[in-house]
Amino acid sequence: MLLFFFESHGELFIYFLPQGSTINSKPYCSTLMKLRKAIKSKQPDLLTQQVILLYGNSRPHISRETKTTLQNFLWKVFKHPPDSPNLSSCDIHIFGIPKRAIQETGIHSGDEVKEAAQNFFQNQLLSFYSKVIALLRKWWDLCYNTMAISLDFQ
């Protein structure tokens, strides 16, 4: 499983869980700490702003330990609107392109796939990530305006 954190200026942190493992509160909190270090190293100004996390289809952010970690960091989680648990342009834009590119190479081993994915994300132009953020904003605006739902943060 790939845990991928990015913002409009590029990737912040990429982590591959060992094959067969699952993510629960303890490893996820450890990942959040690693993400914080990566942000401090790559984009320290982000830590003075409000960090907001958007999840795809995972739910590790609901445990007490994870909520405490997020509160200690002063980070928020952006909730998906009702009936739209997977509303994320990341599923389409971020992961669709490298998935197709890797499939076309014929790479099949886990280590080769990890390396190819990491190289792909690290070598993208700024415009790649800016487009994802812009598309995400557009999708969220459309969803919330159409459904007349207020934005809700945890």
TIRO-2110 file (N, C-alpha, C; in Angstrom, 1 decimal):
// TIRO-2110
0.8, -1.2, 0.0, N, 1, A
0.0, 0.0, 0.0, CA, 1, A
0.9, 1.2, 0.0, C, 1, A
0.5, 2.2, -0.8, N, 2, A
1.2, 3.5, -0.9, CA, 2, A
0.5, 4.5, -0.1, C, 2, A
1.3, 5.2, 0.8, N, 3, A
0.8, 6.4, 1.4, CA, 3, A
1.5, 7.6, 0.8, C, 3, A
0.7, 8.5, 0.2, N, 4, A
1.3, 9.5, -0.6, CA, 4, A
0.7, 10.9, -0.1, C, 4, A
1.6, 11.8, 0.2, N, 5, A
1.2, 13.1, 0.7, CA, 5, A
1.8, 14.1, -0.2, C, 5, A
0.9, 15.1, -0.7, N, 6, A
1.4, 16.1, -1.6, CA, 6, A
0.7, 17.4, -1.3, C, 6, A
1.2, 18.4, -1.9, N, 7, A
0.5, 19.7, -1.9, CA, 7, A
0.7, 20.3, -3.3, C, 7, A
0.3, 21.5, -3.5, N, 8, A
0.4, 22.1, -4.9, CA, 8, A
1.8, 22.3, -5.4, C, 8, A
2.8, 22.3, -4.6, N, 9, A
4.2, 22.4, -5.0, CA, 9, A
4.9, 21.1, -5.2, C, 9, A
4.2, 20.0, -5.0, N, 10, A
4.8, 18.7, -5.2, CA, 10, A
4.6, 17.7, -4.1, C, 10, A
5.3, 16.6, -4.2, N, 11, A
5.2, 15.5, -3.2, CA, 11, A
5.9, 16.0, -1.9, C, 11, A
5.3, 15.6, -0.8, N, 12, A
5.9, 15.9, 0.5, CA, 12, A
6.5, 14.6, 1.1, C, 12, A
5.7, 13.5, 1.0, N, 13, A
6.2, 12.3, 1.6, CA, 13, A
5.5, 11.1, 1.0, C, 13, A
6.4, 10.1, 0.7, N, 14, A
5.9, 8.8, 0.1, CA, 14, A
6.3, 7.7, 1.0, C, 14, A
5.4, 6.8, 1.3, N, 15, A
5.7, 5.7, 2.1, CA, 15, A
5.0, 4.4, 1.6, C, 15, A
5.7, 3.4, 1.5, N, 16, A
5.1, 2.1, 1.1, CA, 16, A
5.1, 1.2, 2.3, C, 16, A
3.9, 0.7, 2.6, N, 17, A
3.7, -0.2, 3.7, CA, 17, A
4.3, -1.6, 3.2, C, 17, A
4.8, -2.3, 4.1, N, 18, A
5.3, -3.7, 3.7, CA, 18, A
4.1, -4.5, 3.2, C, 18, A
4.4, -5.3, 2.2, N, 19, A
3.3, -6.1, 1.6, CA, 19, A
2.6, -7.0, 2.6, C, 19, A
1.3, -7.0, 2.5, N, 20, A
0.5, -7.8, 3.4, CA, 20, A
0.2, -7.1, 4.8, C, 20, A
0.8, -5.9, 5.0, N, 21, A
0.5, -5.3, 6.3, CA, 21, A
-0.7, -4.4, 6.1, C, 21, A
-1.3, -4.0, 7.2, N, 22, A
-2.5, -3.1, 7.2, CA, 22, A
-2.1, -1.9, 8.0, C, 22, A
-2.8, -0.8, 7.7, N, 23, A
-2.6, 0.5, 8.4, CA, 23, A
-3.6, 0.6, 9.5, C, 23, A
-3.1, 0.8, 10.7, N, 24, A
-4.0, 1.1, 11.8, CA, 24, A
-3.4, 2.3, 12.6, C, 24, A
-3.9, 2.6, 13.7, N, 25, A
-3.6, 3.8, 14.4, CA, 25, A
-2.1, 4.0, 14.6, C, 25, A
-1.4, 3.0, 15.2, N, 26, A
0.0, 3.1, 15.6, CA, 26, A
0.9, 3.4, 14.4, C, 26, A
0.9, 2.6, 13.3, N, 27, A
1.8, 2.9, 12.2, CA, 27, A
1.3, 4.2, 11.5, C, 27, A
0.0, 4.5, 11.6, N, 28, A
-0.4, 5.7, 10.9, CA, 28, A
0.1, 7.0, 11.6, C, 28, A
0.1, 6.9, 13.0, N, 29, A
0.6, 8.1, 13.8, CA, 29, A
2.1, 8.2, 13.5, C, 29, A
2.8, 7.1, 13.4, N, 30, A
4.2, 7.1, 13.0, CA, 30, A
4.4, 7.8, 11.7, C, 30, A
3.5, 7.4, 10.7, N, 31, A
3.6, 8.0, 9.4, CA, 31, A
3.4, 9.5, 9.5, C, 31, A
2.4, 10.0, 10.3, N, 32, A
2.1, 11.4, 10.4, CA, 32, A
3.3, 12.1, 11.0, C, 32, A
4.0, 11.5, 11.9, N, 33, A
5.2, 12.1, 12.4, CA, 33, A
6.3, 12.3, 11.4, C, 33, A
6.4, 11.2, 10.5, N, 34, A
7.4, 11.3, 9.4, CA, 34, A
7.0, 12.4, 8.4, C, 34, A
5.7, 12.5, 8.2, N, 35, A
5.2, 13.5, 7.3, CA, 35, A
5.5, 14.9, 7.8, C, 35, A
5.3, 15.1, 9.1, N, 36, A
5.6, 16.4, 9.7, CA, 36, A
7.1, 16.7, 9.5, C, 36, A
8.0, 15.8, 9.7, N, 37, A
9.4, 16.0, 9.5, CA, 37, A
9.7, 16.3, 8.0, C, 37, A
9.0, 15.6, 7.1, N, 38, A
9.2, 15.9, 5.7, CA, 38, A
8.7, 17.3, 5.3, C, 38, A
7.6, 17.7, 5.9, N, 39, A
7.1, 19.1, 5.6, CA, 39, A
8.1, 20.1, 6.2, C, 39, A
8.6, 19.8, 7.4, N, 40, A
9.5, 20.8, 8.0, CA, 40, A
10.8, 20.9, 7.1, C, 40, A
11.2, 19.8, 6.5, N, 41, A
12.3, 19.8, 5.6, CA, 41, A
12.1, 20.5, 4.3, C, 41, A
10.9, 20.1, 3.6, N, 42, A
10.7, 20.6, 2.3, CA, 42, A
9.9, 21.9, 2.2, C, 42, A
8.9, 22.1, 3.0, N, 43, A
8.0, 23.2, 3.0, CA, 43, A
7.7, 23.7, 4.4, C, 43, A
8.7, 24.2, 5.1, N, 44, A
8.5, 24.6, 6.5, CA, 44, A
7.4, 25.6, 6.7, C, 44, A
7.1, 26.5, 5.7, N, 45, A
6.1, 27.5, 5.9, CA, 45, A
4.7, 26.8, 6.0, C, 45, A
4.5, 25.6, 5.5, N, 46, A
3.3, 24.9, 5.6, CA, 46, A
2.9, 24.7, 7.1, C, 46, A
3.9, 24.5, 7.9, N, 47, A
3.6, 24.2, 9.3, CA, 47, A
3.1, 25.4, 10.1, C, 47, A
3.2, 26.6, 9.5, N, 48, A
2.7, 27.8, 10.1, CA, 48, A
1.3, 28.1, 9.6, C, 48, A
0.8, 27.3, 8.6, N, 49, A
-0.5, 27.4, 8.1, CA, 49, A
-1.4, 26.2, 8.6, C, 49, A
-2.6, 26.2, 8.2, N, 50, A
-3.5, 25.1, 8.6, CA, 50, A
-3.2, 23.9, 7.6, C, 50, A
-2.7, 22.8, 8.1, N, 51, A
-2.6, 21.6, 7.3, CA, 51, A
-3.9, 20.9, 7.4, C, 51, A
-4.4, 20.5, 6.2, N, 52, A
-5.7, 19.8, 6.1, CA, 52, A
-5.4, 18.5, 5.3, C, 52, A
-5.8, 17.4, 5.9, N, 53, A
-5.6, 16.1, 5.2, CA, 53, A
-6.9, 15.7, 4.6, C, 53, A
-6.8, 15.1, 3.4, N, 54, A
-8.0, 14.5, 2.7, CA, 54, A
-7.6, 13.1, 2.4, C, 54, A
-8.4, 12.2, 2.9, N, 55, A
-8.2, 10.8, 2.7, CA, 55, A
-9.0, 10.3, 1.5, C, 55, A
-8.4, 9.2, 0.8, N, 56, A
-9.1, 8.6, -0.2, CA, 56, A
-10.2, 7.7, 0.4, C, 56, A
-9.9, 6.4, 0.5, N, 57, A
-10.9, 5.5, 1.0, CA, 57, A
-10.5, 4.9, 2.3, C, 57, A
-9.5, 5.4, 3.0, N, 58, A
-9.0, 4.8, 4.3, CA, 58, A
-9.7, 5.5, 5.4, C, 58, A
-9.6, 4.9, 6.6, N, 59, A
-10.2, 5.5, 7.8, CA, 59, A
-9.3, 5.4, 9.0, C, 59, A
-8.0, 5.5, 8.9, N, 60, A
-7.1, 5.5, 10.1, CA, 60, A
-7.2, 6.7, 10.9, C, 60, A
-7.8, 7.7, 10.4, N, 61, A
-7.9, 9.0, 11.2, CA, 61, A
-9.0, 9.0, 12.2, C, 61, A
-9.7, 8.0, 12.4, N, 62, A
-10.8, 8.0, 13.4, CA, 62, A
-10.5, 7.5, 14.8, C, 62, A
-9.3, 6.9, 15.0, N, 63, A
-9.0, 6.4, 16.3, CA, 63, A
-8.6, 7.5, 17.2, C, 63, A
-8.7, 7.2, 18.5, N, 64, A
-8.4, 8.2, 19.5, CA, 64, A
-6.9, 8.7, 19.4, C, 64, A
-6.0, 7.7, 19.2, N, 65, A
-4.6, 8.0, 19.2, CA, 65, A
-4.3, 8.9, 18.0, C, 65, A
-4.9, 8.6, 16.8, N, 66, A
-4.7, 9.4, 15.6, CA, 66, A
-5.3, 10.8, 15.8, C, 66, A
-6.5, 10.9, 16.4, N, 67, A
-7.1, 12.2, 16.6, CA, 67, A
-6.2, 13.1, 17.5, C, 67, A
-5.7, 12.4, 18.5, N, 68, A
-4.8, 13.2, 19.5, CA, 68, A
-3.5, 13.7, 18.7, C, 68, A
-2.9, 12.8, 17.9, N, 69, A
-1.8, 13.2, 17.1, CA, 69, A
-2.1, 14.4, 16.2, C, 69, A
-3.2, 14.3, 15.5, N, 70, A
-3.6, 15.4, 14.6, CA, 70, A
-3.9, 16.7, 15.4, C, 70, A
-4.5, 16.6, 16.6, N, 71, A
-4.8, 17.7, 17.4, CA, 71, A
-3.5, 18.4, 17.9, C, 71, A
-2.5, 17.5, 18.3, N, 72, A
-1.2, 18.0, 18.8, CA, 72, A
-0.5, 18.8, 17.7, C, 72, A
-0.7, 18.3, 16.4, N, 73, A
0.0, 19.0, 15.3, CA, 73, A
-0.8, 20.2, 14.8, C, 73, A
-2.1, 20.3, 15.3, N, 74, A
-3.0, 21.4, 14.9, CA, 74, A
-3.4, 21.1, 13.4, C, 74, A
-3.5, 19.9, 13.0, N, 75, A
-3.9, 19.5, 11.7, CA, 75, A
-5.4, 19.1, 11.7, C, 75, A
-6.1, 19.3, 10.6, N, 76, A
-7.5, 19.0, 10.4, CA, 76, A
-7.6, 17.9, 9.4, C, 76, A
-8.8, 17.2, 9.4, N, 77, A
-9.1, 16.2, 8.4, CA, 77, A
-10.4, 16.7, 7.7, C, 77, A
-10.3, 16.8, 6.4, N, 78, A
-11.4, 17.2, 5.6, CA, 78, A
-12.3, 16.0, 5.4, C, 78, A
-13.6, 16.1, 5.8, N, 79, A
-14.5, 15.0, 5.7, CA, 79, A
-15.1, 14.9, 4.3, C, 79, A
-15.3, 13.7, 3.8, N, 80, A
-16.0, 13.5, 2.6, CA, 80, A
-17.4, 13.8, 2.8, C, 80, A
-18.1, 14.4, 1.8, N, 81, A
-19.6, 14.6, 1.9, CA, 81, A
-20.3, 13.3, 2.0, C, 81, A
-21.5, 13.3, 2.6, N, 82, A
-22.3, 12.0, 2.7, CA, 82, A
-22.5, 11.5, 1.3, C, 82, A
-22.6, 10.1, 1.3, N, 83, A
-22.8, 9.4, 0.0, CA, 83, A
-21.7, 9.6, -1.0, C, 83, A
-20.6, 10.1, -0.6, N, 84, A
-19.4, 10.3, -1.5, CA, 84, A
-18.1, 9.9, -0.8, C, 84, A
-18.0, 8.7, -0.3, N, 85, A
-16.8, 8.4, 0.5, CA, 85, A
-15.5, 8.4, -0.3, C, 85, A
-15.6, 8.3, -1.6, N, 86, A
-14.3, 8.3, -2.4, CA, 86, A
-14.2, 9.4, -3.3, C, 86, A
-14.8, 10.5, -3.0, N, 87, A
-14.7, 11.7, -3.9, CA, 87, A
-13.3, 12.3, -3.8, C, 87, A
-12.5, 12.0, -4.7, N, 88, A
-11.1, 12.5, -4.7, CA, 88, A
-10.5, 12.4, -6.1, C, 88, A
-10.1, 13.6, -6.6, N, 89, A
-9.5, 13.6, -7.9, CA, 89, A
-8.2, 12.8, -7.9, C, 89, A
-7.6, 12.6, -6.7, N, 90, A
-6.4, 11.9, -6.6, CA, 90, A
-6.5, 10.5, -7.2, C, 90, A
-7.7, 9.8, -7.0, N, 91, A
-7.9, 8.5, -7.5, CA, 91, A
-7.8, 8.5, -9.0, C, 91, A
-8.2, 9.5, -9.6, N, 92, A
-8.2, 9.6, -11.1, CA, 92, A
-6.9, 10.1, -11.6, C, 92, A
-6.5, 11.3, -11.2, N, 93, A
-5.4, 12.0, -11.7, CA, 93, A
-4.0, 11.5, -11.2, C, 93, A
-3.9, 11.5, -9.9, N, 94, A
-2.6, 11.1, -9.3, CA, 94, A
-2.3, 9.7, -9.6, C, 94, A
-3.2, 8.8, -9.3, N, 95, A
-2.8, 7.4, -9.4, CA, 95, A
-3.1, 6.7, -10.7, C, 95, A
-4.0, 7.3, -11.5, N, 96, A
-4.3, 6.7, -12.8, CA, 96, A
-3.1, 6.8, -13.8, C, 96, A
-2.5, 7.9, -13.8, N, 97, A
-1.4, 8.2, -14.8, CA, 97, A
-0.2, 7.2, -14.5, C, 97, A
0.3, 7.2, -13.3, N, 98, A
1.5, 6.3, -13.1, CA, 98, A
1.1, 4.9, -13.2, C, 98, A
-0.1, 4.5, -12.8, N, 99, A
-0.6, 3.1, -12.9, CA, 99, A
-0.5, 2.7, -14.3, C, 99, A
-1.0, 3.5, -15.2, N, 100, A
-1.0, 3.1, -16.6, CA, 100, A
0.5, 3.1, -17.1, C, 100, A
1.3, 4.1, -16.7, N, 101, A
2.7, 4.1, -17.2, CA, 101, A
3.4, 2.9, -16.7, C, 101, A
3.2, 2.5, -15.5, N, 102, A
3.9, 1.3, -14.9, CA, 102, A
3.4, 0.0, -15.6, C, 102, A
2.1, -0.1, -15.9, N, 103, A
1.6, -1.2, -16.5, CA, 103, A
2.2, -1.4, -17.9, C, 103, A
2.4, -0.3, -18.6, N, 104, A
3.0, -0.3, -20.0, CA, 104, A
4.4, -0.8, -20.0, C, 104, A
5.1, -0.6, -18.9, N, 105, A
6.5, -1.0, -18.9, CA, 105, A
6.7, -2.5, -18.7, C, 105, A
5.6, -3.2, -18.2, N, 106, A
5.7, -4.6, -17.9, CA, 106, A
6.3, -4.9, -16.6, C, 106, A
6.6, -4.0, -15.8, N, 107, A
7.2, -4.2, -14.5, CA, 107, A
6.1, -4.9, -13.6, C, 107, A
6.6, -5.9, -12.9, N, 108, A
5.7, -6.7, -12.0, CA, 108, A
6.2, -6.9, -10.6, C, 108, A
7.4, -6.8, -10.4, N, 109, A
7.9, -7.1, -9.0, CA, 109, A
7.6, -5.9, -8.1, C, 109, A
7.4, -6.2, -6.8, N, 110, A
7.0, -5.2, -5.9, CA, 110, A
8.1, -4.1, -5.8, C, 110, A
9.3, -4.4, -5.7, N, 111, A
10.4, -3.4, -5.6, CA, 111, A
10.5, -2.5, -6.8, C, 111, A
10.3, -3.1, -8.0, N, 112, A
10.4, -2.3, -9.2, CA, 112, A
9.2, -1.4, -9.3, C, 112, A
8.0, -1.8, -8.9, N, 113, A
6.8, -1.0, -8.9, CA, 113, A
7.0, 0.2, -7.9, C, 113, A
7.5, -0.1, -6.7, N, 114, A
7.8, 0.9, -5.8, CA, 114, A
8.8, 2.0, -6.3, C, 114, A
9.8, 1.5, -6.9, N, 115, A
10.8, 2.4, -7.4, CA, 115, A
10.3, 3.3, -8.6, C, 115, A
9.5, 2.6, -9.5, N, 116, A
8.9, 3.3, -10.6, CA, 116, A
7.9, 4.4, -10.1, C, 116, A
7.1, 4.0, -9.1, N, 117, A
6.1, 5.0, -8.6, CA, 117, A
6.8, 6.1, -7.9, C, 117, A
7.8, 5.8, -7.1, N, 118, A
8.5, 6.9, -6.4, CA, 118, A
9.2, 7.8, -7.4, C, 118, A
9.8, 7.3, -8.4, N, 119, A
10.5, 8.1, -9.4, CA, 119, A
9.5, 9.0, -10.2, C, 119, A
8.3, 8.4, -10.5, N, 120, A
7.3, 9.1, -11.2, CA, 120, A
6.9, 10.3, -10.4, C, 120, A
6.5, 10.1, -9.1, N, 121, A
6.0, 11.3, -8.3, CA, 121, A
7.1, 12.3, -8.1, C, 121, A
8.3, 11.9, -7.8, N, 122, A
9.4, 12.8, -7.5, CA, 122, A
9.8, 13.6, -8.8, C, 122, A
9.5, 13.1, -10.0, N, 123, A
10.0, 13.8, -11.2, CA, 123, A
8.9, 14.6, -11.9, C, 123, A
7.7, 14.7, -11.3, N, 124, A
6.7, 15.5, -11.9, CA, 124, A
6.9, 17.0, -11.8, C, 124, A
6.5, 17.7, -12.8, N, 125, A
6.6, 19.1, -12.8, CA, 125, A
5.6, 19.7, -11.8, C, 125, A
5.8, 20.9, -11.4, N, 126, A
4.9, 21.6, -10.5, CA, 126, A
3.5, 21.6, -11.0, C, 126, A
3.4, 21.8, -12.3, N, 127, A
2.0, 21.9, -12.9, CA, 127, A
1.2, 20.6, -12.7, C, 127, A
1.8, 19.5, -12.6, N, 128, A
1.1, 18.2, -12.3, CA, 128, A
0.3, 18.3, -11.0, C, 128, A
1.0, 18.7, -9.9, N, 129, A
0.4, 18.8, -8.6, CA, 129, A
-0.6, 20.0, -8.5, C, 129, A
-0.2, 21.1, -9.2, N, 130, A
-1.2, 22.3, -9.2, CA, 130, A
-2.5, 21.9, -9.8, C, 130, A
-2.4, 21.1, -10.9, N, 131, A
-3.6, 20.7, -11.6, CA, 131, A
-4.5, 19.8, -10.7, C, 131, A
-3.8, 18.9, -10.0, N, 132, A
-4.6, 18.0, -9.1, CA, 132, A
-5.3, 18.9, -8.0, C, 132, A
-4.6, 19.8, -7.4, N, 133, A
-5.2, 20.6, -6.4, CA, 133, A
-6.3, 21.5, -7.0, C, 133, A
-6.1, 22.0, -8.2, N, 134, A
-7.2, 22.8, -8.8, CA, 134, A
-8.4, 22.0, -9.1, C, 134, A
-8.2, 20.8, -9.6, N, 135, A
-9.2, 19.8, -9.9, CA, 135, A
-10.0, 19.4, -8.7, C, 135, A
-9.2, 19.2, -7.6, N, 136, A
-9.8, 18.8, -6.4, CA, 136, A
-10.7, 19.9, -5.8, C, 136, A
-10.2, 21.1, -5.9, N, 137, A
-11.0, 22.3, -5.4, CA, 137, A
-12.3, 22.4, -6.2, C, 137, A
-12.2, 22.2, -7.6, N, 138, A
-13.4, 22.3, -8.4, CA, 138, A
-14.4, 21.2, -8.1, C, 138, A
-13.9, 20.0, -7.9, N, 139, A
-14.8, 18.9, -7.5, CA, 139, A
-15.5, 19.1, -6.2, C, 139, A
-14.7, 19.6, -5.2, N, 140, A
-15.3, 19.9, -3.9, CA, 140, A
-16.3, 21.0, -4.0, C, 140, A
-16.0, 22.0, -4.7, N, 141, A
-16.9, 23.2, -4.8, CA, 141, A
-18.2, 22.7, -5.5, C, 141, A
-18.1, 21.9, -6.6, N, 142, A
-19.3, 21.4, -7.2, CA, 142, A
-20.1, 20.5, -6.3, C, 142, A
-19.4, 19.7, -5.6, N, 143, A
-20.1, 18.7, -4.7, CA, 143, A
-20.9, 19.5, -3.6, C, 143, A
-20.2, 20.4, -2.9, N, 144, A
-20.8, 21.1, -1.8, CA, 144, A
-21.8, 22.1, -2.3, C, 144, A
-21.6, 22.8, -3.4, N, 145, A
-22.7, 23.7, -3.9, CA, 145, A
-23.9, 23.0, -4.4, C, 145, A
-23.7, 21.9, -5.1, N, 146, A
-24.8, 21.1, -5.6, CA, 146, A
-25.6, 20.5, -4.5, C, 146, A
-24.9, 19.9, -3.5, N, 147, A
-25.6, 19.2, -2.4, CA, 147, A
-26.0, 20.2, -1.3, C, 147, A
-25.6, 21.4, -1.4, N, 148, A
-25.8, 22.4, -0.3, CA, 148, A
-25.4, 21.9, 1.1, C, 148, A
-24.2, 21.4, 1.1, N, 149, A
-23.6, 20.8, 2.3, CA, 149, A
-22.6, 21.8, 2.8, C, 149, A
-22.5, 22.0, 4.1, N, 150, A
-21.5, 22.9, 4.7, CA, 150, A
-20.2, 22.2, 4.8, C, 150, A
-19.1, 22.9, 4.6, N, 151, A
-17.8, 22.2, 4.8, CA, 151, A
-17.6, 21.8, 6.3, C, 151, A
-17.1, 20.6, 6.5, N, 152, A
-17.0, 20.1, 7.8, CA, 152, A
-15.6, 19.5, 8.1, C, 152, A
-15.0, 20.0, 9.1, N, 153, A
-13.7, 19.6, 9.5, CA, 153, A
-13.8, 18.8, 10.8, C, 153, A
-12.9, 17.8, 11.0, N, 154, A
-12.8, 17.1, 12.2, CA, 154, A
-11.9, 17.9, 13.1, C, 154, A
END
